[in-house]
Amino acid sequence: MRKHVLKPTQRRSETPLRVGMLTGSPVPYKIQLYRALANEPEIEFTAIFASSGNVRPIDLAFAGEHAWDVDLLGGYRSIFLARADKSPGLGPSTWSVRDPDVVRVLARERFDVLWMEGYNSVCYMLAAATQSMLGGRVIIRDDQTLLHPRSLPVTFVKEVALRRLFRNRHVLYASSENRRWFEHYGVPPERLFAAPHTVDNECLQSEAARLRPQRAALRERFGIGAHDGPVVLTASRLVEKKQPLFLLEAFRRLRRRQRCALLIAGSGPLEGEMRAVVDRDAIEDVHFAGFLNQSELPQAYACADAFTLLSREHETFGLVVPEAMNFELPIVVSDKVGCHPDLVSRDLNGYVVPASDPDAAAAALERLVADPALRQRMGTASLDRVGEWTPRRTVQGILAAVKDAASQGR
């Protein structure tokens, strides 16, 4: 991997706004957005990555060392910072001067607007200061929410630091809960721009149609028998914040009352403990699919009858939810999943349950498992709702923020 990679886009006859986006590393669900922005005539888009993680094989923290099986760099211009092949990315763990060359990159590129996918690292702070000194504007996008309270010392620091950081900044919010977070720290409505987290609806719905005739074979592939009943699917890392053991307990209570199967797509440090619990408590029809790459995950969605995500903390959005909705699945999520106010409505397309109540989770899943007509109605509602949650809305929000910020800079 070269330390500095450029994928130039075609120059246009007009003078578009030069927009740089600084983030940790390429991730599959954002690539479609980058490509769409690269095709917008009003801007000239460049992604700046602090890490080549995900492009090179890395430890994904839930299945050992893997590389994503999709093209992460094609269709848009990108730059990697000098230490990209050694850096884990950007975030709270990178409070060291690891990427000083971000100053050089910004000085050379002279972006009209720098869009930062966060703030909590030295690199982000260096970038914001450099961009301001160069006379450019800064936009911040960070998808935190107020759903998970912090300790008093952290809360105090955030109250002081974030109100100062966001002063006079334009921000992009990814959900209703994310907007509440920005509003809490004093960002006024005129500087708030909706750029929702979205998935490739068109591609996912095409996959759903392609895989639908293979449903029986897909169930068999995951070890689910023809008479094992409806399939409840979850897709996540098996780590504490996702509380997969809580899901397993909810399913244990459900399975006592209804014939059904649980399909777990994902791996992680809690997998061994989960398997031990399944054996100890003799929980029937639990199937571990392991890590599924981007090209494989649609197969799990296609053989499911309902989808659940029961995280307890720091689930700022939950992109697997709109993915599942594109497969016409009813949804059960915890009240700590950040997308729930936007995408899940009780008795319309699913249920929102307390993150600490396994009985409530089991009861919500039981309503779906026991009623095929309800599953079909809610699944149709999921598809209708996600059809309004489109990548085009994200692009339009980013363009609006960029143009407004650039006009104020001038």
Secondary structure, DSSP 8 states (H G I E B T S, - for coil): --SS--------SS--EEEEEEESS--HHHHHHHHHHHT-TTEEEEEEES--BTTB-EE-SSSSEE--SS-SSTTSEEEE-TTTTT---SSTT--S---THHHHHHHHH--SEEEES---SHHHHHHHHHHHHTT-EEEEE----SSS---HHHHHHHHHHHHHHTTT-EEEESSHHHHHHHHHTT--GGGEEE------HHHHHHHHHHHGGGHHHHHHHTT--TTS--EEEEES--SGGG-HHHHHHHHHHHHHHS--EEEEEB--TTHHHHHHHHHHHT--SEEEEE---TTTHHHHHHT-SEEEE---S-BS--THHHHHHTTT--EEEETTBTTHHHH--BTTTEEEE-TT-HHHHHHHHHHHHH-HHHHHHHHHHHHHHHTTS-HHHHHHHHHHHHHHHHHHH-
